[in-house]
Amino acid sequence: MDGVDGIRAALARYHDHRATASVAETGRHVAHAWLTYQHAHYAQVVRLLPRLLHAAQGVRAQEPGLLVQAYRITSSVLVKLGEANTGWLAADRAVAVAGGDAALAGAATVSVGQALRALGRDRLALVATLAAARRVAPASEAVHGTLLIQAALAAAGCGDAHRAEELIERAVEVAVRVAGDDPHRTGFGPGAVEAARVVAALERGDAGEAVRRHEQAVRGQAWRRLPAEYRAAYLVDAARAYLQVGDLSGAARVLVDADGVAPAEVRCRPLARTVVAEVARAHPAPAGVARLATLVGLTR
């Protein structure tokens, strides 16, 4: 995607930390960037980030949490766009800036876990997220629960089904205690836990269970309350599960649903484009996917 080089350049500026905006103004820009990301407007986020990173660096001394958030947004969107190595760098920067603040450091480690899993480093992700979960538990239930989810997905990626299930059950217990406030923009709650059950089953190689759990999860209100980005990303994973069990029409249906929720999740994310291409290779291609393949530039 155009603009990623600008983010790399912003990450490479180590010494130019002049304030370009007040703490209050920078906070408003960070909140806007989060909302833009959660609505899956990734091209717009990419355009915002270089200036946002510069502004957040300028107020680091007064409010380091804004820079942590800016790095987290940066990491998240880079991972989405297939730039997980640079996403890991941004997440690591977030952890360093968070310092001894357990909740901030835990939220930053969520980004570390996501980047490491995207790089296929599940064991490292498991170690990092479990350690952070132990430290953050009293400070933020939502961050604690999100770290448990990331640890569960990493355990599933390592083939440790028992540990993955144990960690998800712990996340269930945390979700019961979480109030509606989510200052660290984790999206954590019962819907996130149920989505994690599906993805964990897929990651450990049980696509049939993933499909069964998916069809139950999307009936609940909790799933509908998740941010658009979260729901669309989850639906792409559900499409992978349908594909693995040979249900091309099911895969097509959820891909079209994902495109309806957040088009950029399907049209800009390399993983999603790969899934679209696999479904579109069927003859004839399932309803809706041929058009989707054309929209994302896979066919003419």
C-alpha positions in Angstrom: 0.0 0.0 0.0 1.2 3.5 -0.8 2.5 5.3 2.3 4.2 2.5 4.1 7.6 4.0 3.2 6.5 7.2 5.0 5.9 5.2 8.2 9.3 3.6 7.9 10.8 7.0 7.6 9.0 8.2 10.6 10.2 5.2 12.6 13.8 6.0 11.5 13.6 9.6 12.9 15.3 9.1 16.3 16.4 12.7 17.3 13.8 15.1 15.9 11.4 15.3 18.8 10.2 18.9 18.6 6.6 19.4 19.8 4.3 20.0 16.9 1.0 20.0 18.9 -0.2 20.1 22.5 -0.9 17.1 24.5 -4.6 17.6 24.2 -4.5 18.0 20.4 -2.2 15.0 20.0 -4.6 13.0 22.2 -7.5 13.9 19.9 -5.4 12.8 16.9 -4.5 9.5 18.5 -8.2 8.9 19.3 -9.1 9.7 15.7 -6.5 7.3 14.4 -7.8 4.5 16.7 -11.3 5.0 15.5 -10.1 5.1 11.9 -8.2 1.8 12.4 -11.2 0.2 14.1 -13.4 1.1 11.2 -10.7 -0.6 8.9 -9.9 2.6 6.9 -6.3 1.4 6.6 -5.2 3.7 3.7 -6.3 6.7 5.8 -4.5 5.4 8.9 -1.3 4.9 6.8 -1.5 8.5 5.7 -2.1 9.8 9.3 0.7 7.8 11.0 3.9 9.7 10.0 2.6 13.0 11.4 1.0 11.3 14.3 4.2 9.6 15.3 6.1 12.8 15.1 3.5 14.6 17.2 3.4 11.9 19.9 7.2 11.9 20.1 7.1 15.6 20.7 4.8 15.2 23.8 6.5 12.0 25.1 7.9 13.7 28.2 4.5 15.0 29.3 2.4 12.0 28.2 4.2 8.8 27.1 1.0 6.9 26.8 0.1 8.8 23.6 3.4 7.6 22.0 2.7 4.0 23.2 -0.7 4.2 21.5 0.7 5.7 18.3 3.3 2.8 18.1 0.5 0.3 18.7 -1.6 1.6 15.9 1.4 1.6 13.7 2.2 -2.0 14.6 -1.4 -3.1 14.0 -1.8 -1.6 10.6 1.6 -2.8 9.4 0.8 -6.4 10.5 -2.4 -6.1 8.6 -0.5 -5.0 5.5 2.0 -7.9 5.6 4.8 -5.8 7.1 5.1 -7.8 10.3 8.8 -7.2 10.7 8.4 -3.5 10.8 5.2 -4.0 12.9 7.3 -5.9 15.5 9.8 -3.0 15.6 6.9 -0.5 16.3 5.5 -2.8 19.0 8.9 -3.2 20.6 9.2 0.6 20.7 5.8 0.8 22.4 7.0 -1.6 25.1 10.1 0.5 25.7 8.2 3.7 26.0 5.7 2.2 28.4 8.4 1.5 30.9 7.1 0.5 34.3 3.4 1.2 33.6 2.0 -2.3 33.7 -1.2 -1.5 31.8 0.6 0.4 29.0 3.3 -2.2 28.8 0.7 -5.0 28.7 -1.2 -3.3 25.9 2.1 -2.8 24.0 2.9 -6.5 24.5 -0.5 -7.4 22.8 1.0 -5.8 19.7 4.2 -7.7 20.2 2.3 -10.9 20.3 0.3 -10.1 17.2 3.5 -9.3 15.2 5.4 -12.3 16.4 2.5 -14.6 15.5 2.3 -13.0 12.1 6.0 -13.8 11.7 5.4 -17.5 12.7 7.2 -17.0 16.0 4.4 -18.5 18.1 6.7 -19.7 20.9 8.2 -16.3 21.4 4.7 -14.8 21.3 3.6 -17.2 24.0 6.5 -16.4 26.3 6.1 -12.7 25.9 2.3 -12.5 26.3 2.2 -14.9 29.3 4.8 -12.9 31.1 3.0 -9.6 30.5 -0.4 -11.2 31.5 1.1 -12.1 34.9 2.3 -8.5 35.4 -0.8 -6.7 34.2 -3.5 -8.7 35.9 -4.3 -6.1 38.7 -3.8 -3.1 36.5 -6.3 -3.7 33.6 -8.7 -6.6 33.2 -9.2 -5.9 29.5 -5.5 -5.9 28.7 -5.1 -9.0 30.9 -7.8 -10.8 29.0 -6.4 -9.7 25.6 -3.0 -11.0 26.5 -4.5 -14.4 27.5 -6.2 -14.5 24.1 -2.9 -13.8 22.3 -1.2 -16.4 24.5 -3.9 -18.9 23.7 -3.6 -18.3 19.9 0.2 -18.6 20.2 -0.1 -21.9 22.1 -2.5 -23.2 19.4 0.1 -22.2 16.8 2.7 -24.2 18.7 0.3 -27.3 18.6 -0.4 -27.2 22.4 -4.2 -27.6 22.3 -4.5 -28.2 26.0 -2.7 -25.0 27.0 -4.6 -23.0 24.4 -7.9 -24.2 25.9 -6.8 -23.5 29.4 -5.8 -20.0 28.5 -9.1 -19.3 26.7 -11.0 -20.6 29.8 -9.0 -18.1 31.9 -10.0 -15.4 29.4 -13.6 -16.4 29.9 -13.3 -15.8 33.6 -11.8 -12.3 33.0 -14.4 -11.4 30.4 -17.1 -11.8 33.1 -15.5 -9.1 35.2 -14.7 -6.6 32.5 -16.8 -3.4 32.4 -17.7 -1.5 29.3 -14.8 0.9 29.5 -11.9 0.0 27.2 -9.3 2.8 27.4 -6.6 0.7 25.8 -8.7 -0.1 22.7 -8.4 -3.9 23.1 -11.9 -4.9 22.0 -11.8 -7.5 24.8 -15.0 -9.1 26.0 -17.1 -12.2 25.5 -17.3 -11.7 21.8 -13.5 -11.6 21.5 -13.2 -14.8 23.6 -15.6 -16.7 21.4 -13.8 -15.5 18.2 -10.5 -16.7 19.8 -12.0 -20.2 20.3 -12.7 -20.4 16.6 -9.2 -19.1 15.6 -7.5 -21.3 18.1 -9.2 -24.4 16.7 -8.2 -23.3 13.2 -4.6 -22.7 14.3 -4.2 -26.1 15.9 -5.5 -27.8 12.7 -9.1 -28.6 13.6 -11.0 -26.7 10.9 -14.2 -28.7 11.5 -14.4 -27.6 15.1 -13.6 -24.0 14.0 -16.5 -24.0 11.6 -18.9 -25.4 14.2 -17.8 -22.9 16.8 -18.0 -20.0 14.2 -21.6 -20.8 13.3 -22.5 -20.5 17.0 -20.4 -17.5 17.7 -21.9 -15.2 15.1 -25.4 -15.7 16.4 -24.6 -13.9 19.6 -24.9 -10.2 20.3 -21.4 -10.0 21.8 -19.9 -10.7 18.4 -21.8 -7.9 16.8 -20.5 -5.4 19.4 -16.9 -6.0 18.2 -15.2 -3.2 16.1 -15.6 -3.6 12.3 -11.9 -4.3 11.9 -12.1 -7.1 14.5 -15.2 -8.7 12.9 -13.9 -8.6 9.4 -10.5 -10.0 10.4 -12.3 -12.8 12.2 -14.5 -13.6 9.2 -11.4 -14.0 7.0 -10.1 -16.6 9.5 -13.5 -18.3 9.4 -13.2 -18.4 5.6 -9.9 -20.2 6.0 -11.7 -22.7 8.2 -14.4 -23.3 5.6 -11.8 -23.6 2.9 -9.9 -26.3 4.9 -13.0 -28.4 5.3 -13.8 -28.1 1.5 -16.9 -25.9 1.9 -16.2 -23.4 -0.8 -19.7 -21.8 -0.6 -19.3 -21.3 3.1 -15.9 -19.7 2.5 -17.4 -17.5 -0.2 -20.3 -16.4 2.0 -18.1 -15.2 4.9 -15.6 -13.5 2.6 -18.5 -11.5 1.1 -19.7 -10.8 4.6 -16.2 -9.6 5.6 -16.1 -7.3 2.6 -19.5 -5.9 3.6 -18.3 -5.2 7.2 -14.8 -3.7 6.3 -13.8 -3.8 2.6 -10.2 -2.9 3.3 -9.7 -6.0 5.4 -10.4 -8.1 2.3 -9.0 -5.9 -0.4 -5.8 -4.7 1.2 -4.7 -7.5 3.5 -2.4 -10.0 1.8 -3.8 -13.0 3.8 -7.3 -12.2 2.8 -6.4 -11.8 -0.8 -4.8 -15.2 -0.7 -8.0 -16.7 0.7 -10.1 -14.9 -2.0 -7.8 -16.3 -4.7 -8.1 -19.9 -3.4 -11.9 -19.7 -3.4 -12.0 -18.0 -6.8 -10.1 -20.8 -8.4 -13.1 -23.1 -8.1 -15.0 -23.7 -11.4 -17.5 -22.2 -11.3 -16.4 -19.7 -8.6 -19.0 -19.5 -5.8 -21.5 -16.6 -5.9 -20.0 -13.3 -5.0 -16.3 -14.3 -5.0 -15.7 -13.9 -8.7 -16.8 -10.2 -8.3 -14.7 -9.9 -5.2 -11.7 -11.3 -6.9 -12.1 -8.7 -9.7 -12.4 -5.9 -7.1 -9.2 -6.9 -5.4 -7.4 -7.1 -8.7 -6.9 -10.9 -8.8 -8.8 -11.3 -12.1 -9.7 -9.0 -15.1 
